[in-house]
Amino acid sequence: MKKKSKLKPYITSFVTAGVVAVVYTSIFPLYRPLDYLICGALALLLGRVVYIMASGLDTSKKAPVQRTVPVTGNQAVDNLVQQGQKMLADIREENDGIPDPVLSAKIDQLDEITNKIFLTVVDKPEKAPQIRRFMEYYLPTVLKMLTNYRKLDERNVTGENSAKMKKRVEEAMDVVIGAFEKQHDQLYQNDMLDVTTDIDVLETMLKQDGLIDSGLHDNKAGQTMSAGT
């Protein structure tokens, strides 16, 4: 969603309150303190209503919830994750100023994937070295890219070069999202290898003890075929 000017609602509200006060005094002369009180209350009330309307409240799109990432007790890892959370907060802020709903949705998706990466590192602090480049280059570059996109849009920069740059950012987000998903998967690569190794060892021992005639996979396939017949 396009970020609204923070100053405009206040100016509109102030002007509205002033107009209400002028109109009221032209119709109802102020003789008593109560008259001043009623005039002021009415001006404040309508000014507040106009402020809310001018703020352009939008409940159609919920902002992604910023997850609270637990600490590990490992200062180096906690500092790394906190640094990443700060960059994510900056990316969310840039997203507030980007009007393109498609790009904004991609940024939300990126936010979710990045949080999964941080939660994985918190759960397994020994994996922190695997996201060094992710933290030192990939995430800061994404932030810089989105900041430049937002600035060009806010300044109404037009022209062929501007349009090409925006298009490249939008296309790059798909590549970045895929790369971040792969980064998350790679954090579990050793875990998946360990599971596969455990299965191979289990299968070998079962064969040696004469408890199975074939591999676990082959045995399962045979059982499926038997059930089908």
Rosetta blueprint (number, residue, H / E / L):
1 M L
2 K L
3 K L
4 K L
5 S L
6 K L
7 L L
8 K H
9 P H
10 Y H
11 I H
12 T H
13 S H
14 F H
15 V H
16 T H
17 A H
18 G H
19 V H
20 V H
21 A H
22 V H
23 V H
24 Y H
25 T H
26 S H
27 I H
28 F L
29 P L
30 L L
31 Y L
32 R L
33 P H
34 L H
35 D H
36 Y H
37 L H
38 I H
39 C H
40 G H
41 A H
42 L H
43 A H
44 L H
45 L H
46 L H
47 G H
48 R H
49 V H
50 V H
51 Y H
52 I H
53 M H
54 A H
55 S L
56 G L
57 L L
58 D L
59 T L
60 S L
61 K L
62 K L
63 A L
64 P L
65 V L
66 Q L
67 R L
68 T L
69 V L
70 P L
71 V L
72 T L
73 G L
74 N L
75 Q H
76 A H
77 V H
78 D H
79 N H
80 L H
81 V H
82 Q H
83 Q H
84 G H
85 Q H
86 K H
87 M H
88 L H
89 A H
90 D H
91 I H
92 R H
93 E H
94 E H
95 N H
96 D H
97 G L
98 I L
99 P L
100 D L
101 P H
102 V H
103 L H
104 S H
105 A H
106 K H
107 I H
108 D H
109 Q H
110 L H
111 D H
112 E H
113 I H
114 T H
115 N H
116 K H
117 I H
118 F H
119 L H
120 T H
121 V H
122 V H
123 D H
124 K L
125 P H
126 E H
127 K H
128 A H
129 P H
130 Q H
131 I H
132 R H
133 R H
134 F H
135 M H
136 E H
137 Y H
138 Y H
139 L H
140 P H
141 T H
142 V H
143 L H
144 K H
145 M H
146 L H
147 T H
148 N H
149 Y H
150 R H
151 K H
152 L H
153 D H
154 E H
155 R L
156 N L
157 V L
158 T L
159 G L
160 E H
161 N H
162 S H
163 A H
164 K H
165 M H
166 K H
167 K H
168 R H
169 V H
170 E H
171 E H
172 A H
173 M H
174 D H
175 V H
176 V H
177 I H
178 G H
179 A H
180 F H
181 E H
182 K H
183 Q H
184 H H
185 D H
186 Q H
187 L L
188 Y L
189 Q H
190 N H
191 D H
192 M H
193 L H
194 D H
195 V H
196 T H
197 T H
198 D H
199 I H
200 D H
201 V H
202 L H
203 E H
204 T H
205 M H
206 L H
207 K H
208 Q H
209 D L
210 G L
211 L L
212 I L
213 D L
214 S L
215 G L
216 L H
217 H H
218 D H
219 N H
220 K H
221 A H
222 G H
223 Q H
224 T H
225 M H
226 S H
227 A H
228 G H
229 T L
